[in-house]
Amino acid sequence: MKKRFKHALVIGASSGIGAALVRQLASEGCRVAALARREDKLRELTRDAGEDQVITRVHDVTAIDEVPALFQEIARDLGGLDLVIYAAGIMRPVAFDEFNTEADLEMIRTNYEGAVAWLNPAAERFGAVGRGCIVGIGSVAGDRGRSGNPAYGSSKAALDTYLEALRNRIARKGVRVVTIKPGFVDTEMIAGIPGLFWVISPEKAARIILKKASRGVREAYVPARWRLVMAIIRRIPSFIFRHLKV
Ligand SMILES: NC(=O)c1ccc[n+]([C@@H]2O[C@H](COP(=O)([O-])OP(=O)(O)OC[C@H]3O[C@@H](n4cnc5c(N)ncnc54)[C@H](OP(=O)(O)O)[C@@H]3O)[C@@H](O)[C@H]2O)c1
C-alpha cells in the first residue's frame, strides 16, 4: 500500500475516528504517535500494529502545560513529523433547558483550547521547514448556532475559524491545513442518541479524512453530501432556525 505520510501524530486516538486513523496510517507503513487518556485502549493500538509502528502517550489535552515538551519528545521519538491530526473531542449531553457551565467549559477546553495548544507547535514546526499537514476534526455542528448544545457547537465553530486563520498564515509556506466536518459517525460519542441518519463507520470516515489530507484540501464534509445539507442550513433565516430543535 502506498505510504502517504511517514510520521504522524494523532491526538484523541484511543477510540472512534482517531483510533481508525491510527490503524489506517499504521497499515500504510506510517509511524504514528497516538495520544489520549485511556491507556488500555492505546495499548490495543500498539498490540495490533506493533511498537515499531505505533507509539503511545497517555495525555489529557486539558493539561496544556505538558504540550510543548511532549510535542518535541514525540517528534524526536517518531524520527520526524509530517502529519498532525487533532481528533480529541467530547460532547456532553445537555438537556434543552440546562445551562451547565462546568460541562460547557470542559467541552471548550477539550475541543478548542487543546487544539490550539497542539496545533500551534505543529504550525510553527511545519512553517519553519515549509511542509507538513495539519488536520482538525471539527463538525457540521459548528456551522450554525444550534440550540441543542451551545458549547459543543461553538467549540467547533471556534476550531473552524482558528484552522482557517492558521491556513491563511502558513499555506503560502507550503503547509496544508485541512478542516474536516463529519456528519454522524458511529462512535462512542453518539452511542445511544436516537434518530440519527447517514451514520458512517469510523473506518470509512478515516479513509475519507486521509484522502482529503493527502490531497491537501482546505475543508471537507464527511461524507460529502453534508456540504449541500449545510449550505441549505446556513441559509435558513434566524427567525425560522430558532424554532428548530436541532
Ligand atoms: N461521532 C460523530 O458523529 C462526530 C461528528 C462530528 C464530529 N465528531 C468529532 O470527531 C472527533 C472524534 O470523536 P469520535 O466520534 O471518534 O468520538 P470518541 O470515540 O468519543 O473519540 C474521542 C477521542 O477524544 C479523546 N479525548 C476526549 N477527551 C480527551 C482529553 N481530555 N484528553 C485527551 N483525549 C481526549 C478520547 O480519548 P480518551 O477518552 O481516552 O481520552 C477519544 O480518543 C471529535 O472531535 C468529535 O467532536 C464526531
The ligand as a Gaussian input file, in Angstrom:
#p B3LYP/6-31G(d) Opt

LIG

0 1
 N      -19.101000      10.776000      16.098000
 C      -19.667000      11.757000      15.441000
 O      -20.820000      11.639000      14.974000
 C      -18.909000      13.034000      15.206000
 C      -19.495000      14.004000      14.377000
 C      -18.808000      15.195000      14.134000
 C      -17.581000      15.400000      14.725000
 N      -17.030000      14.464000      15.550000
 C      -15.727000      14.752000      16.151000
 O      -14.826000      13.698000      15.872000
 C      -13.796000      13.700000      16.869000
 C      -13.580000      12.264000      17.333000
 O      -14.730000      11.837000      18.066000
 P      -15.331000      10.368000      17.912000
 O      -16.634000      10.483000      17.253000
 O      -14.304000       9.483000      17.356000
 O      -15.644000      10.012000      19.444000
 P      -14.859000       9.157000      20.532000
 O      -14.805000       7.735000      20.140000
 O      -15.538000       9.513000      21.811000
 O      -13.368000       9.726000      20.489000
 C      -12.972000      10.874000      21.168000
 C      -11.482000      10.801000      21.370000
 O      -11.080000      12.008000      22.041000
 C      -10.278000      11.649000      23.149000
 N      -10.399000      12.635000      24.221000
 C      -11.517000      13.135000      24.779000
 N      -11.208000      13.964000      25.780000
 C       -9.853000      13.972000      25.870000
 C       -8.927000      14.611000      26.728000
 N       -9.320000      15.427000      27.727000
 N       -7.612000      14.393000      26.545000
 C       -7.193000      13.554000      25.539000
 N       -8.015000      12.937000      24.700000
 C       -9.333000      13.130000      24.863000
 C      -10.814000      10.294000      23.603000
 O       -9.827000       9.596000      24.327000
 P       -9.811000       9.369000      25.932000
 O      -11.230000       9.351000      26.418000
 O       -9.107000       8.055000      26.072000
 O       -9.016000      10.495000      26.469000
 C      -11.080000       9.629000      22.261000
 O       -9.894000       9.047000      21.788000
 C      -14.284000      14.632000      17.973000
 O      -13.604000      15.866000      17.855000
 C      -15.753000      14.828000      17.667000
 O      -16.226000      16.067000      18.145000
 C      -17.666000      13.280000      15.805000

